[in-house]
Amino acid sequence: MRHHLILRIVTKLLIAPILLFALYVQFHGEIGPGGGFQAGVIAAAAIILYGLVFGLEAAERAVPASFVYGLMAAGVFIYAGTGLASMVLGGQYLDYDLLDPQDPVHGQHLGIMLVEIGVLFTVASTMILIFYAFAGRPTPIGEEEW
């Protein structure tokens, strides 16, 4: 892939818009189609595209596996923490109304946004780690690099 100059330049130009679109899908998901799962897959696709074009080593330098593991744990913690916060405030698990007792509608919005951010982190990191695992496997004997 060293000699594919146009592909490398186009990829560099596309990474930022792909990540920006992932954020749009994330924050627009509350009022329209989209949300954490879709945004996570889109964000992971940007990193996977980078890894496919520039190589696994470059992708792991840009987004280290240790950071991805931390992001995955943070996503689960945010999701579970939102539910536990609802229980601590006297409601049921993921009962968002209680997150803002003065304005239950705001509590609903806050709870949904927190859960969706947790899903975004978890899905994106899972997809990236799956790519790292499969891309790092040795190729069968006899196959040449294209």
Contacts in CASP RR format, 6 or more apart in sequence:
PFRMAT RR
TARGET T0000
AUTHOR 0000-0000-0000
METHOD contacts of the structure
MODEL  1
MRHHLILRIVTKLLIAPILLFALYVQFHGEIGPGGGFQAGVIAAAAIILY
GLVFGLEAAERAVPASFVYGLMAAGVFIYAGTGLASMVLGGQYLDYDLLD
PQDPVHGQHLGIMLVEIGVLFTVASTMILIFYAFAGRPTPIGEEEW
1 7 0 8 1.000
1 8 0 8 1.000
1 53 0 8 1.000
1 54 0 8 1.000
1 55 0 8 1.000
4 53 0 8 1.000
7 53 0 8 1.000
8 53 0 8 1.000
8 54 0 8 1.000
11 49 0 8 1.000
11 50 0 8 1.000
11 53 0 8 1.000
11 54 0 8 1.000
14 46 0 8 1.000
14 49 0 8 1.000
15 46 0 8 1.000
15 49 0 8 1.000
15 50 0 8 1.000
18 42 0 8 1.000
18 43 0 8 1.000
18 45 0 8 1.000
18 46 0 8 1.000
18 49 0 8 1.000
19 43 0 8 1.000
19 46 0 8 1.000
21 42 0 8 1.000
22 39 0 8 1.000
22 40 0 8 1.000
22 42 0 8 1.000
22 43 0 8 1.000
22 46 0 8 1.000
22 120 0 8 1.000
22 124 0 8 1.000
23 39 0 8 1.000
25 34 0 8 1.000
25 35 0 8 1.000
25 36 0 8 1.000
25 38 0 8 1.000
25 39 0 8 1.000
25 42 0 8 1.000
26 34 0 8 1.000
26 35 0 8 1.000
26 36 0 8 1.000
26 39 0 8 1.000
26 40 0 8 1.000
26 116 0 8 1.000
26 117 0 8 1.000
26 120 0 8 1.000
27 113 0 8 1.000
28 34 0 8 1.000
28 35 0 8 1.000
29 35 0 8 1.000
29 36 0 8 1.000
29 38 0 8 1.000
29 116 0 8 1.000
30 109 0 8 1.000
30 112 0 8 1.000
30 113 0 8 1.000
30 116 0 8 1.000
35 116 0 8 1.000
35 119 0 8 1.000
35 120 0 8 1.000
36 116 0 8 1.000
36 117 0 8 1.000
36 118 0 8 1.000
36 119 0 8 1.000
36 120 0 8 1.000
36 123 0 8 1.000
37 119 0 8 1.000
37 120 0 8 1.000
37 123 0 8 1.000
39 116 0 8 1.000
39 120 0 8 1.000
39 123 0 8 1.000
39 124 0 8 1.000
40 119 0 8 1.000
40 120 0 8 1.000
40 123 0 8 1.000
40 124 0 8 1.000
40 127 0 8 1.000
41 123 0 8 1.000
41 124 0 8 1.000
41 127 0 8 1.000
43 120 0 8 1.000
43 124 0 8 1.000
44 123 0 8 1.000
44 124 0 8 1.000
44 125 0 8 1.000
44 126 0 8 1.000
44 127 0 8 1.000
44 128 0 8 1.000
44 131 0 8 1.000
45 127 0 8 1.000
47 59 0 8 1.000
47 62 0 8 1.000
47 63 0 8 1.000
47 124 0 8 1.000
47 128 0 8 1.000
47 131 0 8 1.000
48 59 0 8 1.000
48 127 0 8 1.000
48 128 0 8 1.000
48 131 0 8 1.000
50 58 0 8 1.000
50 59 0 8 1.000
50 62 0 8 1.000
51 58 0 8 1.000
51 59 0 8 1.000
51 131 0 8 1.000
51 135 0 8 1.000
55 135 0 8 1.000
56 132 0 8 1.000
56 135 0 8 1.000
56 136 0 8 1.000
59 131 0 8 1.000
59 132 0 8 1.000
59 135 0 8 1.000
60 132 0 8 1.000
63 128 0 8 1.000
65 129 0 8 1.000
65 132 0 8 1.000
68 125 0 8 1.000
68 128 0 8 1.000
68 129 0 8 1.000
68 132 0 8 1.000
69 125 0 8 1.000
69 129 0 8 1.000
70 125 0 8 1.000
71 121 0 8 1.000
71 124 0 8 1.000
71 125 0 8 1.000
72 121 0 8 1.000
72 122 0 8 1.000
72 125 0 8 1.000
72 126 0 8 1.000
72 129 0 8 1.000
74 118 0 8 1.000
74 121 0 8 1.000
75 117 0 8 1.000
75 118 0 8 1.000
75 119 0 8 1.000
75 120 0 8 1.000
75 121 0 8 1.000
75 122 0 8 1.000
75 125 0 8 1.000
76 118 0 8 1.000
76 122 0 8 1.000
78 114 0 8 1.000
78 115 0 8 1.000
78 117 0 8 1.000
78 118 0 8 1.000
78 121 0 8 1.000
79 114 0 8 1.000
79 115 0 8 1.000
79 118 0 8 1.000
79 119 0 8 1.000
79 122 0 8 1.000
82 94 0 8 1.000
82 96 0 8 1.000
82 99 0 8 1.000
82 111 0 8 1.000
82 114 0 8 1.000
82 115 0 8 1.000
83 93 0 8 1.000
83 94 0 8 1.000
83 95 0 8 1.000
84 93 0 8 1.000
85 99 0 8 1.000
86 92 0 8 1.000
86 93 0 8 1.000
86 94 0 8 1.000
86 95 0 8 1.000
86 96 0 8 1.000
86 98 0 8 1.000
86 99 0 8 1.000
87 93 0 8 1.000
87 95 0 8 1.000
89 98 0 8 1.000
89 99 0 8 1.000
89 101 0 8 1.000
90 98 0 8 1.000
91 98 0 8 1.000
94 111 0 8 1.000
94 115 0 8 1.000
96 107 0 8 1.000
96 108 0 8 1.000
96 110 0 8 1.000
96 111 0 8 1.000
96 112 0 8 1.000
97 104 0 8 1.000
97 107 0 8 1.000
97 108 0 8 1.000
98 104 0 8 1.000
98 107 0 8 1.000
99 107 0 8 1.000
99 110 0 8 1.000
99 111 0 8 1.000
100 106 0 8 1.000
100 107 0 8 1.000
100 110 0 8 1.000
139 145 0 8 1.000
END
